[in-house]
Amino acid sequence: MTEQKTQHEHIVQPEMQLDARAVKLNIFSKFLHTLGIYGIAGLFVIFGIVLQVFGVINGFLSVQNMLNIVDAVALLGIVAVGMAFVTYSGHYADLSAPTTMALTGIVCVQMLRYGFLPAILISLAVGISVGLLNAVAIGKFKANPIIWTLAVSYVTLGVIRLVWVNKQIYPDVMASSQRASDLFDAIYRLRFFGKIALPVIILIILIIIYTLLMTRTQFGAQLKITGAARKAAKFSGINVERIIGAAFLVSAVSAAIGGLVVTSLSRVGAWYNGAGYDFRAVTAIVIGGMTLAGGRGSIIGVVGGVLIIGLMNNIMTLLGIGTFSQDMIRGAIFIIVVGVSAKSLRSLGRDDA
């Protein structure tokens, strides 16, 4: 009996050592799990408070600055929560989002001659059609998502420049009436209670809808399985092509809405509207805890990632750091987060990198 017990201890002991080693290697994951993404956002707030207390920056804690942060992240949040479905499906990112935003915006401004509501509906249909093209090519024909969406981005950009001959068009000039122009202008500038911007309300609505879609529907459950193990999903009877296509459609819907918001913000329809929002959205998605390999993460986490980027941008602006330097810092943070996340996943035996 004593001999059997000794043999059993020899068998169990290595496993215990392996578990301890895995925990030791996964310090970042433990830290993230303990604080949560919003805990990390809180650390950024504390950092900003410390800088203000020591006189390095001014106005960080002001109500207006807090509202500015929320306003600034609303547009990115709208794009990111939609693109998160593409990442969740295991297809990395939708690189056609920026030009989808530009196309939607410029078409809306052009169609304002027919009235505000027709312009909104037509432009959203045009933006979503880009997502439908991505859905068919990537879902049904299994095109590489990065190469395909990048190609679609270039083609869409070419179409915008060809049709509008590189010109900028203005809502107040194109609109059929002053009311139509004012309504389009209000997409970004309308304030509820004089404080809460319409894009923030739109983001909150999308967060609720997308969270329910991802966590409380059959589509969400099938999307998770598809992102985590595509072959297993296919063998279990899931229509993988349709699920992947739907993910790209959701991304296009968000990009189209974001296009209307950014065009209303700039008060001009132009090819460059939306530039850079693909990388910013992916950064927010990854910082928010959603793995590029798919099948893990949440919309709430993505929103936390968006908030962290907003706080980081605000602090860098108050510190007087220039735009190019901010881009460099964001890129470095993205590389660090992806690298550390990949290492921590491998330490847990999940080769998702």
C-alpha positions in Angstrom: 0.0 0.0 0.0 2.9 2.3 0.9 4.7 1.5 -2.3 1.5 2.3 -4.4 1.1 5.6 -2.6 4.8 6.5 -3.3 4.3 5.7 -7.0 1.2 7.8 -7.1 3.1 10.8 -5.6 5.8 10.5 -8.2 3.1 10.6 -11.0 1.3 13.7 -9.6 4.3 15.7 -8.6 5.5 16.7 -12.1 2.0 17.9 -13.0 2.0 20.1 -10.0 5.4 21.5 -11.0 4.1 22.2 -14.5 1.1 24.0 -13.2 3.2 26.2 -11.0 5.6 27.0 -13.9 2.6 27.9 -16.1 1.3 30.4 -13.5 4.7 31.9 -13.1 5.0 32.5 -16.9 1.6 34.0 -17.1 2.0 37.0 -14.8 0.5 39.4 -17.4 -2.6 37.2 -17.8 -3.0 37.0 -14.0 -2.7 40.8 -13.7 -5.2 41.4 -16.5 -7.6 38.8 -15.0 -7.3 40.4 -11.5 -7.8 44.0 -12.6 -9.8 43.6 -15.8 -9.5 45.9 -18.8 -11.4 48.6 -16.9 -9.0 48.3 -14.0 -6.1 49.1 -16.4 -8.2 52.1 -17.7 -8.4 53.2 -14.1 -4.6 53.1 -13.8 -4.4 55.5 -16.8 -6.8 57.8 -15.0 -4.7 57.6 -11.9 -1.6 58.4 -14.0 -3.4 61.4 -15.5 -4.3 62.6 -12.0 -0.7 62.3 -10.8 0.5 64.3 -13.8 -2.0 67.0 -13.0 -1.2 67.1 -9.3 2.5 67.6 -10.1 1.7 70.3 -12.6 2.9 68.4 -15.7 -0.5 68.7 -17.4 -3.6 70.9 -16.8 -7.3 70.2 -17.1 -7.2 66.4 -17.1 -9.9 66.1 -14.4 -12.2 68.8 -15.8 -15.7 67.8 -16.8 -15.2 69.1 -20.3 -12.0 67.0 -20.8 -13.8 63.9 -19.6 -16.6 64.6 -22.1 -14.0 65.2 -24.8 -12.5 61.8 -24.1 -15.9 60.1 -24.4 -16.7 62.0 -27.6 -13.3 61.1 -29.1 -13.7 57.4 -28.4 -17.3 57.1 -29.6 -16.4 57.1 -33.3 -13.6 54.6 -32.8 -15.9 52.5 -30.6 -18.6 52.3 -33.3 -16.0 51.0 -35.8 -14.2 48.7 -33.4 -17.3 46.9 -31.9 -18.3 45.9 -35.5 -14.9 44.8 -36.6 -14.6 42.7 -33.4 -16.9 40.2 -35.0 -14.4 39.7 -37.8 -11.6 39.1 -35.3 -13.8 36.9 -33.2 -14.5 34.7 -36.3 -10.7 34.1 -36.6 -10.2 36.4 -39.6 -8.0 39.1 -38.0 -9.4 42.4 -39.3 -11.5 44.2 -42.0 -9.0 46.5 -43.7 -11.6 47.8 -46.0 -13.3 49.6 -43.1 -11.6 53.1 -43.7 -12.6 53.3 -47.4 -16.1 51.9 -46.5 -16.4 54.8 -44.1 -15.2 57.3 -46.8 -17.5 55.9 -49.5 -20.6 55.9 -47.2 -19.9 59.5 -46.2 -19.3 60.9 -49.6 -22.3 59.1 -51.1 -24.5 60.5 -48.3 -23.3 64.0 -49.0 -24.0 63.6 -52.7 -27.5 62.2 -52.1 -28.5 65.0 -49.8 -29.9 66.6 -52.9 -32.8 64.1 -52.5 -33.3 64.8 -48.8 -31.8 63.7 -45.5 -33.6 60.3 -45.1 -33.0 59.0 -48.6 -29.4 60.0 -48.4 -28.9 58.1 -45.1 -30.6 55.0 -46.5 -28.8 55.0 -49.8 -25.4 55.6 -48.3 -25.9 52.8 -45.7 -26.9 50.4 -48.5 -23.7 51.3 -50.4 -21.5 50.8 -47.4 -23.1 47.5 -46.5 -22.7 46.3 -50.1 -19.0 46.4 -49.5 -19.5 44.1 -46.6 -21.6 41.8 -48.7 -18.8 41.6 -51.3 -16.3 40.7 -48.5 -18.8 38.2 -47.1 -19.1 36.3 -50.4 -15.4 36.4 -51.2 -14.1 35.4 -47.8 -17.0 33.3 -46.5 -17.9 31.4 -49.6 -14.7 31.5 -51.7 -12.3 31.5 -48.8 -10.2 34.5 -49.9 -7.4 35.6 -47.6 -9.1 38.2 -45.3 -6.1 40.5 -45.1 -5.2 40.5 -48.8 -8.9 40.6 -49.9 -10.0 43.5 -47.7 -6.8 45.4 -48.5 -7.5 45.0 -52.2 -11.1 46.0 -51.7 -9.9 49.1 -49.9 -7.7 50.1 -52.8 -10.5 49.5 -55.3 -13.0 51.5 -53.3 -10.5 54.3 -52.9 -9.9 54.3 -56.6 -13.7 54.5 -57.3 -14.1 57.4 -55.0 -11.2 59.4 -56.6 -12.4 58.5 -60.1 -16.1 59.4 -59.6 -15.5 62.5 -57.6 -12.2 63.4 -59.4 -10.4 63.9 -56.1 -12.8 66.6 -55.1 -14.2 67.4 -51.7 -18.0 67.9 -51.5 -19.9 69.8 -48.9 -23.2 69.1 -47.2 -24.4 72.7 -47.2 -23.7 72.9 -51.0 -25.2 69.5 -52.0 -28.3 69.5 -49.7 -31.7 70.1 -51.2 -32.6 72.3 -48.2 -31.0 73.9 -45.2 -33.0 71.5 -43.0 -31.3 68.5 -44.7 -27.9 70.1 -44.2 -28.6 70.8 -40.6 -29.9 67.3 -39.9 -26.7 65.8 -41.4 -24.6 68.2 -39.3 -26.5 67.1 -36.2 -25.3 63.5 -36.6 -22.1 64.4 -34.8 -23.1 67.6 -33.0 -26.5 66.9 -31.5 -26.2 66.8 -27.7 -28.7 65.3 -25.3 -29.1 67.3 -22.1 -26.5 69.6 -23.6 -23.7 67.1 -22.8 -24.1 63.6 -24.3 -23.3 63.5 -28.0 -25.4 61.4 -30.5 -22.4 59.2 -31.5 -22.1 58.2 -27.8 -25.8 57.1 -27.8 -25.3 55.2 -31.1 -22.3 53.5 -29.5 -24.2 52.5 -26.4 -27.0 51.1 -28.6 -24.5 49.1 -30.7 -22.8 47.8 -27.6 -26.1 46.4 -26.3 -27.2 44.9 -29.6 -23.8 43.4 -30.4 -23.3 42.0 -26.9 -26.6 40.3 -27.1 -25.8 39.1 -30.6 -22.5 37.6 -29.5 -23.6 36.1 -26.2 -27.3 35.3 -26.4 -27.9 34.0 -29.9 -27.2 30.9 -31.9 -25.2 33.0 -34.3 -22.9 34.2 -31.5 -22.4 30.6 -30.2 -21.6 29.4 -33.7 -19.3 32.4 -34.4 -17.3 31.5 -31.2 -16.9 27.9 -32.3 -15.9 29.0 -35.8 -13.3 31.3 -34.5 -11.9 28.9 -32.0 -11.9 25.8 -34.2 -13.1 26.2 -37.8 -12.8 22.6 -38.8 -14.6 21.4 -35.7 -17.4 23.9 -36.5 -17.7 22.6 -40.0 -17.8 19.0 -38.9 -20.5 19.8 -36.3 -22.8 21.0 -39.0 -22.4 24.8 -38.7 -22.6 26.7 -41.9 -19.2 28.3 -41.5 -19.4 30.2 -44.8 -22.6 32.0 -43.7 -21.3 32.7 -40.2 -18.0 34.3 -41.5 -20.0 36.3 -44.1 -22.3 37.6 -41.4 -19.3 38.7 -39.4 -18.1 40.8 -42.3 -21.5 42.2 -42.8 -21.7 43.4 -39.1 -18.3 45.0 -39.6 -19.5 46.8 -42.7 -22.7 48.1 -40.9 -20.5 49.6 -38.1 -18.0 51.1 -40.7 -20.9 52.6 -42.7 -22.4 54.2 -39.5 -18.9 55.4 -38.6 -18.6 56.9 -42.1 -21.7 59.0 -41.5 -20.4 60.2 -38.1 -16.9 61.1 -39.3 -18.2 62.9 -42.4 -20.6 64.9 -40.3 -17.7 65.7 -38.0 -15.5 67.0 -40.8 -18.5 68.6 -42.7 -17.0 67.4 -45.9 -17.3 64.3 -48.1 -13.7 63.2 -49.1 -11.7 60.1 -49.9 -9.5 60.5 -46.8 -12.4 60.3 -44.2 -11.9 57.2 -42.1 -8.1 56.8 -42.8 -6.3 54.9 -40.0 -9.4 53.6 -38.3 -8.6 50.0 -39.3 -5.4 50.0 -37.3 -6.9 51.9 -34.4 -9.8 49.5 -34.2 -7.6 46.4 -34.3 -5.4 48.0 -31.5 -8.5 48.6 -29.4 -9.7 45.0 -30.1 -6.4 43.4 -29.1 -5.9 45.6 -26.0 -9.5 44.8 -25.0 -8.5 41.1 -24.7 -9.8 39.7 -28.0 -7.3 37.3 -29.6 -6.5 37.6 -33.2 -6.8 33.9 -33.6 -10.5 34.2 -32.8 -13.0 32.6 -30.5 -12.0 34.6 -27.4 -13.0 38.0 -26.1 -16.1 40.2 -25.6 -17.6 43.4 -26.8 -17.4 44.9 -23.3 -13.6 44.2 -23.4 -13.3 45.9 -26.8 -15.0 49.0 -25.4 -12.5 48.9 -22.6 -9.7 48.8 -25.1 -11.3 51.8 -26.9 -11.4 53.7 -23.6 -7.8 53.0 -22.9 -6.8 54.4 -26.3 -8.9 57.5 -25.7 -7.3 58.1 -22.3 -3.8 57.4 -23.7 -4.4 59.8 -26.6 -5.8 62.5 -24.3 -2.8 62.3 -21.9 -0.3 62.4 -24.8 -2.1 65.5 -26.3 -2.1 67.3 -22.9 1.6 66.4 -22.6 2.2 68.1 -26.0 3.2 64.9 -27.8 2.8 65.4 -31.6 0.6 63.3 -33.9 3.4 61.3 -35.5 4.9 60.5 -32.1 1.5 59.4 -30.8 1.2 57.0 -33.8 4.6 55.6 -33.0 3.7 55.1 -29.4 0.4 53.4 -30.3 2.2 51.1 -32.7 4.8 50.1 -30.0 2.0 49.4 -27.5 0.2 47.2 -30.1 3.3 45.2 -30.7 4.0 44.8 -27.0 0.4 43.7 -26.2 0.2 41.2 -29.1 3.6 39.8 -28.1 2.9 39.4 -24.4 -0.6 38.0 -25.1 0.8 35.4 -27.5 3.5 34.4 -24.9 1.0 34.1 -22.1 -1.3 32.0 -24.3 1.5 29.7 -25.2 2.4 29.3 -21.5 -1.1 28.0 -20.9 -0.8 25.6 -23.8 -2.9 27.6 -26.2 -1.0 28.1 -29.4 -3.1 31.0 -30.7 -0.4 33.3 -31.9 
